[in-house]
């Protein structure tokens, strides 16, 4: 009984704070429909995005992740939108310094800018940041693998962030709610 009361209070709290699922289709102005039907309009809009190629390896990793998320059925033949991503900053910091001031760990910060265009007009622009770290090891192969893992994980984080922000843009555009200027 206590668990049911806690679960009910959680749902009431989510409803009171304005929580609204991003991909669920609204069937009535005041009611959401959760019967297994999802709003296909956001997914279909996102599937019409062409993600531009980029030169650096990190940008390629982000592009590949975005292609998997946005266009799982393949690149659109006649894309409605164009998404440009660029690595704006990559900073490597030393961490965990020893007494002789040599680092035993590196921290990497990636900053990526993205801009989405519709018919040549900029509609969404923003930055996404990801942090990662790896140990400095005596074995160069192990350290190279650790660096690549941090790069791949950071690319997944940034691609997920960009995908969610674009989904939020389409959601606000379709439902005519909120401001899209902060995305």
FIKOLZA-1660 file (N, C-alpha, C; in steps of 0.1 Angstrom, whole numbers, plus 5000, padded with zeros to 4 digits):
% residues 183
   i   px   py   pz ch aa at
   1 5008 4988 5000  A  X  N
   1 5000 5000 5000  A  X CA
   1 5009 5013 5000  A  X  C
   2 5019 5012 5008  A  X  N
   2 5028 5024 5009  A  X CA
   2 5035 5026 4995  A  X  C
   3 5039 5016 4988  A  X  N
   3 5046 5017 4975  A  X CA
   3 5036 5023 4965  A  X  C
   4 5024 5019 4966  A  X  N
   4 5014 5025 4956  A  X CA
   4 5012 5040 4959  A  X  C
   5 5011 5043 4972  A  X  N
   5 5010 5057 4975  A  X CA
   5 5022 5066 4971  A  X  C
   6 5034 5060 4972  A  X  N
   6 5046 5067 4967  A  X CA
   6 5045 5069 4952  A  X  C
   7 5042 5058 4945  A  X  N
   7 5041 5059 4931  A  X CA
   7 5031 5069 4926  A  X  C
   8 5019 5069 4932  A  X  N
   8 5009 5078 4929  A  X CA
   8 5013 5092 4931  A  X  C
   9 5020 5095 4942  A  X  N
   9 5025 5108 4945  A  X CA
   9 5035 5113 4935  A  X  C
  10 5044 5104 4931  A  X  N
  10 5054 5107 4920  A  X CA
  10 5047 5111 4907  A  X  C
  11 5037 5104 4903  A  X  N
  11 5029 5107 4891  A  X CA
  11 5022 5121 4892  A  X  C
  12 5017 5123 4904  A  X  N
  12 5010 5136 4907  A  X CA
  12 5020 5147 4906  A  X  C
  13 5032 5145 4912  A  X  N
  13 5042 5155 4912  A  X CA
  13 5047 5158 4898  A  X  C
  14 5049 5148 4889  A  X  N
  14 5053 5150 4876  A  X CA
  14 5042 5158 4868  A  X  C
  15 5030 5155 4870  A  X  N
  15 5019 5162 4863  A  X CA
  15 5018 5176 4868  A  X  C
  16 5021 5179 4880  A  X  N
  16 5020 5192 4886  A  X CA
  16 5031 5201 4881  A  X  C
  17 5043 5195 4879  A  X  N
  17 5055 5204 4875  A  X CA
  17 5055 5207 4860  A  X  C
  18 5046 5201 4852  A  X  N
  18 5045 5204 4838  A  X CA
  18 5053 5194 4830  A  X  C
  19 5057 5183 4835  A  X  N
  19 5064 5173 4828  A  X CA
  19 5056 5168 4816  A  X  C
  20 5062 5167 4805  A  X  N
  20 5055 5164 4793  A  X CA
  20 5064 5155 4784  A  X  C
  21 5060 5143 4781  A  X  N
  21 5068 5134 4773  A  X CA
  21 5070 5140 4759  A  X  C
  22 5083 5139 4754  A  X  N
  22 5086 5145 4742  A  X CA
  22 5080 5139 4729  A  X  C
  23 5079 5126 4729  A  X  N
  23 5075 5119 4717  A  X CA
  23 5061 5113 4717  A  X  C
  24 5053 5117 4726  A  X  N
  24 5039 5112 4728  A  X CA
  24 5029 5121 4720  A  X  C
  25 5020 5114 4713  A  X  N
  25 5011 5122 4705  A  X CA
  25 4999 5127 4714  A  X  C
  26 4996 5139 4713  A  X  N
  26 4985 5145 4720  A  X CA
  26 4972 5143 4713  A  X  C
  27 4962 5136 4719  A  X  N
  27 4950 5133 4712  A  X CA
  27 4939 5143 4715  A  X  C
  28 4940 5150 4726  A  X  N
  28 4930 5160 4730  A  X CA
  28 4938 5172 4737  A  X  C
  29 4932 5183 4737  A  X  N
  29 4939 5195 4742  A  X CA
  29 4944 5193 4757  A  X  C
  30 4936 5186 4764  A  X  N
  30 4939 5185 4779  A  X CA
  30 4944 5171 4783  A  X  C
  31 4944 5162 4773  A  X  N
  31 4947 5148 4777  A  X CA
  31 4958 5142 4768  A  X  C
  32 4967 5134 4774  A  X  N
  32 4977 5127 4766  A  X CA
  32 4973 5113 4764  A  X  C
  33 4976 5107 4753  A  X  N
  33 4972 5093 4750  A  X CA
  33 4985 5085 4751  A  X  C
  34 4985 5075 4760  A  X  N
  34 4996 5066 4763  A  X CA
  34 4994 5052 4758  A  X  C
  35 4984 5049 4750  A  X  N
  35 4981 5036 4745  A  X CA
  35 4990 5030 4736  A  X  C
  36 5003 5032 4737  A  X  N
  36 5013 5026 4728  A  X CA
  36 5015 5034 4715  A  X  C
  37 5008 5045 4713  A  X  N
  37 5009 5053 4701  A  X CA
  37 5019 5065 4704  A  X  C
  38 5028 5067 4695  A  X  N
  38 5038 5078 4697  A  X CA
  38 5036 5087 4686  A  X  C
  39 5040 5100 4688  A  X  N
  39 5039 5110 4678  A  X CA
  39 5049 5108 4668  A  X  C
  40 5045 5104 4656  A  X  N
  40 5055 5102 4645  A  X CA
  40 5059 5114 4638  A  X  C
  41 5053 5125 4641  A  X  N
  41 5056 5138 4634  A  X CA
  41 5070 5143 4637  A  X  C
  42 5074 5141 4650  A  X  N
  42 5087 5146 4654  A  X CA
  42 5098 5137 4648  A  X  C
  43 5096 5124 4648  A  X  N
  43 5105 5114 4643  A  X CA
  43 5106 5116 4628  A  X  C
  44 5095 5119 4621  A  X  N
  44 5096 5120 4606  A  X CA
  44 5103 5133 4603  A  X  C
  45 5101 5144 4611  A  X  N
  45 5108 5156 4608  A  X CA
  45 5123 5154 4610  A  X  C
  46 5127 5147 4621  A  X  N
  46 5141 5145 4624  A  X CA
  46 5148 5136 4613  A  X  C
  47 5140 5127 4607  A  X  N
  47 5145 5119 4597  A  X CA
  47 5148 5126 4584  A  X  C
  48 5144 5139 4583  A  X  N
  48 5146 5147 4571  A  X CA
  48 5158 5156 4572  A  X  C
  49 5167 5153 4582  A  X  N
  49 5179 5161 4584  A  X CA
  49 5191 5155 4578  A  X  C
  50 5198 5163 4570  A  X  N
  50 5210 5158 4564  A  X CA
  50 5222 5163 4573  A  X  C
  51 5229 5154 4579  A  X  N
  51 5241 5158 4587  A  X CA
  51 5253 5160 4579  A  X  C
  52 5258 5172 4578  A  X  N
  52 5270 5175 4569  A  X CA
  52 5282 5168 4574  A  X  C
  53 5291 5164 4565  A  X  N
  53 5303 5157 4568  A  X CA
  53 5313 5168 4574  A  X  C
  54 5322 5163 4582  A  X  N
  54 5332 5171 4588  A  X CA
  54 5346 5165 4587  A  X  C
  55 5356 5173 4588  A  X  N
  55 5369 5169 4585  A  X CA
  55 5376 5161 4596  A  X  C
  56 5375 5165 4608  A  X  N
  56 5382 5159 4619  A  X CA
  56 5376 5146 4624  A  X  C
  57 5383 5138 4630  A  X  N
  57 5379 5125 4635  A  X CA
  57 5367 5126 4645  A  X  C
  58 5369 5135 4654  A  X  N
  58 5358 5137 4665  A  X CA
  58 5345 5141 4658  A  X  C
  59 5346 5149 4649  A  X  N
  59 5333 5153 4641  A  X CA
  59 5327 5141 4634  A  X  C
  60 5336 5133 4628  A  X  N
  60 5331 5121 4621  A  X CA
  60 5323 5112 4631  A  X  C
  61 5329 5110 4643  A  X  N
  61 5322 5102 4653  A  X CA
  61 5309 5107 4657  A  X  C
  62 5308 5120 4659  A  X  N
  62 5295 5127 4662  A  X CA
  62 5285 5125 4651  A  X  C
  63 5290 5127 4639  A  X  N
  63 5281 5126 4627  A  X CA
  63 5276 5112 4626  A  X  C
  64 5284 5102 4628  A  X  N
  64 5279 5088 4627  A  X CA
  64 5269 5085 4638  A  X  C
  65 5271 5090 4650  A  X  N
  65 5261 5088 4661  A  X CA
  65 5248 5095 4657  A  X  C
  66 5249 5108 4652  A  X  N
  66 5237 5115 4648  A  X CA
  66 5229 5108 4637  A  X  C
  67 5237 5102 4627  A  X  N
  67 5230 5095 4616  A  X CA
  67 5222 5083 4622  A  X  C
  68 5228 5076 4631  A  X  N
  68 5221 5065 4638  A  X CA
  68 5209 5069 4645  A  X  C
  69 5209 5081 4652  A  X  N
  69 5198 5086 4660  A  X CA
  69 5187 5093 4651  A  X  C
  70 5191 5101 4642  A  X  N
  70 5182 5109 4635  A  X CA
  70 5176 5102 4623  A  X  C
  71 5184 5095 4615  A  X  N
  71 5180 5089 4603  A  X CA
  71 5183 5074 4603  A  X  C
  72 5177 5066 4611  A  X  N
  72 5180 5052 4612  A  X CA
  72 5177 5044 4599  A  X  C
  73 5168 5050 4590  A  X  N
  73 5165 5043 4578  A  X CA
  73 5174 5048 4566  A  X  C
  74 5184 5056 4569  A  X  N
  74 5193 5061 4558  A  X CA
  74 5191 5075 4556  A  X  C
  75 5201 5081 4549  A  X  N
  75 5201 5095 4546  A  X CA
  75 5190 5098 4537  A  X  C
  76 5182 5109 4540  A  X  N
  76 5171 5113 4531  A  X CA
  76 5175 5117 4517  A  X  C
  77 5167 5114 4507  A  X  N
  77 5171 5117 4493  A  X CA
  77 5169 5132 4491  A  X  C
  78 5158 5138 4496  A  X  N
  78 5156 5152 4495  A  X CA
  78 5155 5158 4509  A  X  C
  79 5166 5161 4516  A  X  N
  79 5165 5166 4530  A  X CA
  79 5158 5179 4531  A  X  C
  80 5150 5181 4541  A  X  N
  80 5144 5194 4544  A  X CA
  80 5153 5203 4552  A  X  C
  81 5161 5196 4560  A  X  N
  81 5170 5204 4569  A  X CA
  81 5184 5200 4567  A  X  C
  82 5193 5209 4571  A  X  N
  82 5208 5206 4570  A  X CA
  82 5214 5209 4583  A  X  C
  83 5221 5200 4589  A  X  N
  83 5228 5202 4602  A  X CA
  83 5243 5202 4600  A  X  C
  84 5249 5213 4605  A  X  N
  84 5263 5215 4604  A  X CA
  84 5269 5214 4618  A  X  C
  85 5279 5206 4620  A  X  N
  85 5286 5205 4633  A  X CA
  85 5300 5208 4631  A  X  C
  86 5306 5214 4642  A  X  N
  86 5320 5217 4641  A  X CA
  86 5326 5217 4655  A  X  C
  87 5338 5211 4656  A  X  N
  87 5346 5211 4668  A  X CA
  87 5351 5225 4671  A  X  C
  88 5346 5231 4681  A  X  N
  88 5351 5245 4684  A  X CA
  88 5363 5245 4693  A  X  C
  89 5364 5236 4702  A  X  N
  89 5374 5236 4712  A  X CA
  89 5377 5222 4717  A  X  C
  90 5389 5219 4719  A  X  N
  90 5393 5206 4726  A  X CA
  90 5405 5210 4735  A  X  C
  91 5402 5209 4748  A  X  N
  91 5412 5213 4758  A  X CA
  91 5415 5200 4766  A  X  C
  92 5428 5198 4768  A  X  N
  92 5433 5187 4777  A  X CA
  92 5440 5193 4789  A  X  C
  93 5435 5189 4801  A  X  N
  93 5441 5194 4813  A  X CA
  93 5448 5182 4820  A  X  C
  94 5459 5186 4827  A  X  N
  94 5465 5176 4836  A  X CA
  94 5458 5175 4849  A  X  C
  95 5457 5163 4854  A  X  N
  95 5450 5161 4867  A  X CA
  95 5459 5152 4876  A  X  C
  96 5456 5151 4888  A  X  N
  96 5463 5142 4898  A  X CA
  96 5478 5143 4896  A  X  C
  97 5483 5154 4900  A  X  N
  97 5497 5157 4899  A  X CA
  97 5505 5150 4911  A  X  C
  98 5517 5144 4907  A  X  N
  98 5525 5138 4917  A  X CA
  98 5534 5149 4924  A  X  C
  99 5543 5145 4933  A  X  N
  99 5552 5154 4940  A  X CA
  99 5561 5161 4930  A  X  C
 100 5565 5153 4919  A  X  N
 100 5574 5159 4909  A  X CA
 100 5567 5166 4898  A  X  C
 101 5555 5169 4900  A  X  N
 101 5546 5177 4891  A  X CA
 101 5544 5170 4878  A  X  C
 102 5543 5157 4878  A  X  N
 102 5539 5150 4866  A  X CA
 102 5525 5145 4868  A  X  C
 103 5517 5146 4858  A  X  N
 103 5503 5142 4859  A  X CA
 103 5502 5127 4857  A  X  C
 104 5492 5122 4864  A  X  N
 104 5488 5107 4863  A  X CA
 104 5475 5105 4856  A  X  C
 105 5468 5117 4853  A  X  N
 105 5455 5116 4847  A  X CA
 105 5453 5128 4838  A  X  C
 106 5446 5126 4827  A  X  N
 106 5442 5137 4818  A  X CA
 106 5427 5139 4818  A  X  C
 107 5423 5152 4817  A  X  N
 107 5409 5155 4816  A  X CA
 107 5407 5162 4802  A  X  C
 108 5398 5158 4794  A  X  N
 108 5395 5163 4781  A  X CA
 108 5382 5170 4781  A  X  C
 109 5381 5182 4775  A  X  N
 109 5369 5189 4774  A  X CA
 109 5367 5192 4759  A  X  C
 110 5355 5187 4753  A  X  N
 110 5352 5190 4739  A  X CA
 110 5340 5200 4739  A  X  C
 111 5341 5210 4731  A  X  N
 111 5330 5219 4728  A  X CA
 111 5327 5218 4713  A  X  C
 112 5315 5215 4710  A  X  N
 112 5310 5214 4696  A  X CA
 112 5299 5224 4694  A  X  C
 113 5300 5231 4683  A  X  N
 113 5289 5240 4678  A  X CA
 113 5281 5233 4668  A  X  C
 114 5268 5235 4667  A  X  N
 114 5259 5230 4657  A  X CA
 114 5250 5240 4653  A  X  C
 115 5246 5240 4640  A  X  N
 115 5236 5249 4634  A  X CA
 115 5228 5241 4625  A  X  C
 116 5214 5242 4626  A  X  N
 116 5205 5236 4617  A  X CA
 116 5198 5246 4608  A  X  C
 117 5198 5243 4595  A  X  N
 117 5192 5252 4585  A  X CA
 117 5180 5246 4579  A  X  C
 118 5170 5255 4575  A  X  N
 118 5159 5251 4567  A  X CA
 118 5158 5260 4556  A  X  C
 119 5159 5255 4544  A  X  N
 119 5159 5264 4532  A  X CA
 119 5169 5275 4533  A  X  C
 120 5181 5272 4538  A  X  N
 120 5191 5282 4539  A  X CA
 120 5190 5292 4551  A  X  C
 121 5179 5291 4559  A  X  N
 121 5177 5299 4570  A  X CA
 121 5181 5292 4583  A  X  C
 122 5189 5298 4591  A  X  N
 122 5193 5292 4604  A  X CA
 122 5181 5291 4614  A  X  C
 123 5178 5279 4618  A  X  N
 123 5166 5278 4627  A  X CA
 123 5170 5273 4641  A  X  C
 124 5181 5266 4642  A  X  N
 124 5186 5261 4656  A  X CA
 124 5201 5263 4656  A  X  C
 125 5206 5268 4667  A  X  N
 125 5220 5270 4668  A  X CA
 125 5224 5268 4683  A  X  C
 126 5235 5262 4685  A  X  N
 126 5239 5260 4699  A  X CA
 126 5252 5253 4701  A  X  C
 127 5256 5251 4713  A  X  N
 127 5269 5245 4716  A  X CA
 127 5266 5233 4726  A  X  C
 128 5274 5223 4725  A  X  N
 128 5273 5212 4734  A  X CA
 128 5287 5209 4739  A  X  C
 129 5288 5205 4752  A  X  N
 129 5301 5203 4758  A  X CA
 129 5300 5189 4764  A  X  C
 130 5312 5182 4763  A  X  N
 130 5313 5169 4770  A  X CA
 130 5327 5168 4776  A  X  C
 131 5328 5162 4788  A  X  N
 131 5340 5160 4795  A  X CA
 131 5343 5145 4796  A  X  C
 132 5356 5142 4796  A  X  N
 132 5361 5129 4798  A  X CA
 132 5375 5129 4804  A  X  C
 133 5379 5117 4809  A  X  N
 133 5392 5117 4815  A  X CA
 133 5397 5102 4813  A  X  C
 134 5411 5101 4814  A  X  N
 134 5417 5089 4813  A  X CA
 134 5430 5089 4821  A  X  C
 135 5435 5077 4825  A  X  N
 135 5447 5076 4832  A  X CA
 135 5459 5076 4822  A  X  C
 136 5470 5082 4827  A  X  N
 136 5483 5082 4819  A  X CA
 136 5490 5069 4823  A  X  C
 137 5491 5060 4814  A  X  N
 137 5497 5047 4817  A  X CA
 137 5511 5046 4811  A  X  C
 138 5518 5036 4816  A  X  N
 138 5532 5034 4811  A  X CA
 138 5531 5027 4797  A  X  C
 139 5521 5019 4795  A  X  N
 139 5520 5012 4782  A  X CA
 139 5513 5022 4772  A  X  C
 140 5520 5026 4761  A  X  N
 140 5515 5035 4751  A  X CA
 140 5502 5030 4744  A  X  C
 141 5501 5017 4742  A  X  N
 141 5489 5011 4735  A  X CA
 141 5477 5013 4744  A  X  C
 142 5478 5010 4757  A  X  N
 142 5467 5011 4766  A  X CA
 142 5463 5026 4767  A  X  C
 143 5472 5035 4767  A  X  N
 143 5468 5049 4768  A  X CA
 143 5461 5054 4755  A  X  C
 144 5466 5049 4744  A  X  N
 144 5459 5052 4731  A  X CA
 144 5445 5047 4731  A  X  C
 145 5443 5035 4735  A  X  N
 145 5429 5029 4736  A  X CA
 145 5421 5037 4746  A  X  C
 146 5426 5042 4757  A  X  N
 146 5419 5050 4767  A  X CA
 146 5415 5063 4760  A  X  C
 147 5424 5069 4753  A  X  N
 147 5421 5082 4746  A  X CA
 147 5410 5080 4736  A  X  C
 148 5410 5070 4728  A  X  N
 148 5400 5067 4718  A  X CA
 148 5386 5065 4725  A  X  C
 149 5386 5058 4736  A  X  N
 149 5374 5055 4743  A  X CA
 149 5368 5068 4749  A  X  C
 150 5376 5077 4754  A  X  N
 150 5371 5090 4759  A  X CA
 150 5365 5098 4747  A  X  C
 151 5372 5097 4736  A  X  N
 151 5367 5105 4724  A  X CA
 151 5354 5099 4719  A  X  C
 152 5353 5086 4719  A  X  N
 152 5340 5079 4714  A  X CA
 152 5329 5082 4724  A  X  C
 153 5331 5081 4737  A  X  N
 153 5321 5083 4747  A  X CA
 153 5316 5098 4747  A  X  C
 154 5326 5107 4745  A  X  N
 154 5322 5121 4744  A  X CA
 154 5314 5124 4732  A  X  C
 155 5317 5118 4721  A  X  N
 155 5310 5119 4708  A  X CA
 155 5295 5114 4710  A  X  C
 156 5293 5103 4717  A  X  N
 156 5280 5098 4720  A  X CA
 156 5272 5108 4729  A  X  C
 157 5279 5114 4739  A  X  N
 157 5272 5123 4748  A  X CA
 157 5268 5136 4740  A  X  C
 158 5277 5141 4732  A  X  N
 158 5273 5153 4724  A  X CA
 158 5263 5150 4714  A  X  C
 159 5263 5139 4707  A  X  N
 159 5253 5136 4697  A  X CA
 159 5239 5134 4703  A  X  C
 160 5239 5128 4715  A  X  N
 160 5227 5126 4722  A  X CA
 160 5221 5140 4726  A  X  C
 161 5230 5149 4731  A  X  N
 161 5225 5162 4735  A  X CA
 161 5220 5170 4723  A  X  C
 162 5227 5169 4712  A  X  N
 162 5222 5176 4700  A  X CA
 162 5209 5171 4695  A  X  C
 163 5207 5157 4695  A  X  N
 163 5195 5151 4691  A  X CA
 163 5183 5155 4700  A  X  C
 164 5186 5155 4713  A  X  N
 164 5175 5159 4722  A  X CA
 164 5171 5174 4720  A  X  C
 165 5181 5182 4718  A  X  N
 165 5177 5197 4716  A  X CA
 165 5170 5199 4703  A  X  C
 166 5173 5191 4692  A  X  N
 166 5166 5192 4680  A  X CA
 166 5152 5187 4682  A  X  C
 167 5151 5176 4689  A  X  N
 167 5137 5170 4692  A  X CA
 167 5129 5180 4700  A  X  C
 168 5135 5187 4709  A  X  N
 168 5128 5197 4717  A  X CA
 168 5123 5208 4708  A  X  C
 169 5132 5212 4698  A  X  N
 169 5128 5223 4689  A  X CA
 169 5116 5219 4681  A  X  C
 170 5116 5207 4675  A  X  N
 170 5105 5202 4667  A  X CA
 170 5092 5201 4676  A  X  C
 171 5094 5196 4688  A  X  N
 171 5082 5195 4697  A  X CA
 171 5076 5208 4700  A  X  C
 172 5084 5218 4703  A  X  N
 172 5079 5232 4706  A  X CA
 172 5073 5238 4693  A  X  C
 173 5079 5234 4682  A  X  N
 173 5073 5240 4669  A  X CA
 173 5060 5233 4666  A  X  C
 174 5059 5220 4668  A  X  N
 174 5046 5213 4665  A  X CA
 174 5035 5217 4674  A  X  C
 175 5039 5218 4687  A  X  N
 175 5029 5221 4697  A  X CA
 175 5027 5236 4699  A  X  C
 176 5035 5244 4693  A  X  N
 176 5035 5258 4694  A  X CA
 176 5036 5263 4708  A  X  C
 177 5045 5256 4716  A  X  N
 177 5048 5260 4730  A  X CA
 177 5062 5264 4731  A  X  C
 178 5065 5273 4740  A  X  N
 178 5078 5277 4744  A  X CA
 178 5086 5284 4734  A  X  C
 179 5098 5288 4738  A  X  N
 179 5107 5296 4729  A  X CA
 179 5117 5286 4724  A  X  C
 180 5120 5287 4711  A  X  N
 180 5130 5279 4705  A  X CA
 180 5144 5286 4704  A  X  C
 181 5144 5299 4709  A  X  N
 181 5157 5306 4707  A  X CA
 181 5167 5302 4717  A  X  C
 182 5164 5294 4728  A  X  N
 182 5174 5290 4737  A  X CA
 182 5180 5276 4734  A  X  C
 183 5176 5271 4723  A  X  N
 183 5181 5257 4719  A  X CA
 183 5194 5259 4712  A  X  C
% end
